[in-house]
Every structure is written in structure tokens, then in C-alpha cells.
């Protein structure tokens, strides 16, 4: 699950029946059925039931389906878990995570529900969102927490907690993004970038995505279906990089068949990490429709 392609992760309000029903047709690699920020308090119960029913009765095809539950400081988390976990989403998105202790407590709660419903223990994965300064300070232990497969930085909440302005360029979050990328790599999990909030600025979205890719992010979150295609295009490697990656992978496969120790491509010694990076690049190319 940690190697799953997650170039895009689309937020879908859990109280919108039409969007929930059509979520998988938008083309995102992953969707988030939201029970948190996009849902008014008066509609929490209705949204929870709608999302539960969607998980049980809708066919989302190959799209990864996750649910963003409410955070542990609210009175809604317990009910979210009770209704959502038995419906078997691929993962739950956990907002405002600040410590490993929180994840361990949640792990116990989810394990109890899994056992009560004859589910495989550990089948529901965790995807924490870091939205406070304390969460950033504790990011290494959070990234290595139980069930964690993906972490993400917040945007609006995080900058608000830091007392800084959120900008389109995102320079104010660069240190935090870099630290989180390192933490994710050390824990061998994925990291997905936060949303780009101006849905009308496609050029800005593309630049933000390319910056995230260059920093080591595996994907970017979306708040509108119109953002999916530009993000996928930004993740599509150039023809030159595809050709080079294909050459490296083919040389490695030939060396493996022939039992050759050293691998050289265009006069450059190739080791396993370079091969793995090339394989991942080709995977992104195939996902973008390139025949490799």
C-alpha cells in the first residue's frame, strides 16, 4: 500500500450525495470522503451515514477510498470510527495529529472495532495530517507510528498555528515540507502535499506541484476535480527522462538475467537505488498514458 500511486488525492464533502456517488469518475488516484472541515456540525451525523453507505454499496473501481475523520479533540471521532471502520475504507485520514501517543490510542480503538467485526487487524491504515507546530516537532515519531502509510502537511491550519501568512508560492512552508519529506523517507512511507486553494489558477497549481515533486512528494491533494488533470500532467516525466529511465531498467534486467555484476549506462555506473528511481519514474509515465 505504501507503493500505491497517489499523484492526486481529491477531497469530497461527505454531505454531498452527488459528489460522493461520482467521486471515482473524476480520475483521481485517491479520494477523501470528508467528515471534518467541509461538514457543518449540524450535518455531521448525516454525512457520516452517507459516507458509510457509500463505502458499503458503491463501486469505486480501482480508486483508493479514504475517509477524513474528525480529530480527537472533538466529540465526533468515536462515532466516526464506529460507523466508518466496519465499512472498510482503505484508510482513514487523521487531522491535526500531534504525537505518537495519539496514534497508539487510535490504533487500540480501531483494533477493537476490527475484532468486533471479524476484520483483519491492521487492515485499516492511518494517514495523519500535520497541522500544528507541535506536530511538526514530533513528525519523525508520527511518521513511524502504527498503521501509518502516508503523511501530509496541512496548509491553512498549519500557517495559522505558526502565525504566518499562507501564500501561493508556499515558501513559508518549505522548511516544514523538507523536514516531513525526510521523515517520510526514513519511515519508508509516502508523503502527499497539501492543497493549492486557488482553483482558477492552473499555472500556479502546476508550479506548486512541480515544486512538490522536486522536493520528494509523491502526490498532491485537490479540492476540485478541475485540478486533477494538471497535477497528473505535472507528474508526467519528460520524454528524455522516460527514455533514460527505460534504458537503465532494461540494462538492469539484462544484467540480472546474465548474472553480470556491474551495470553501466552511457558510461555511468548504475546501482540499485538508481534502478528503483527509474522504475518509479516509468510507473508515473504509464499512469499518464505513456506506452513504456
Buried (B, 14 or more C-beta within 10 A) or exposed (E): EBEBBBBBBBBBBBBBEEBBEEBBEBEBBBBBBBBBEBBEEEBBEBBBEBBBBBBEEBEBEEBBBBBBBBBBEBEBBEBBBBBBBBBBBBBBBBBBBBBBEBBEEBBEBBBEBBEEEEBEEEBBBBBBBBBBBBBBBBBBBBBBBBBBBBBBBBBEBBBBBBEEEBEEEBEBBEEBBEBBBBBBEEBEBBBBBBBBBEBEEBEBBBBBBEBBBEBBBBBBBBBBBEBBEBBBEBBBBEEEBBEBBBBBBEBBEEBEEEEEEEBEBEEEEBEEEBBEEBEBBBBBBEBBEEEB
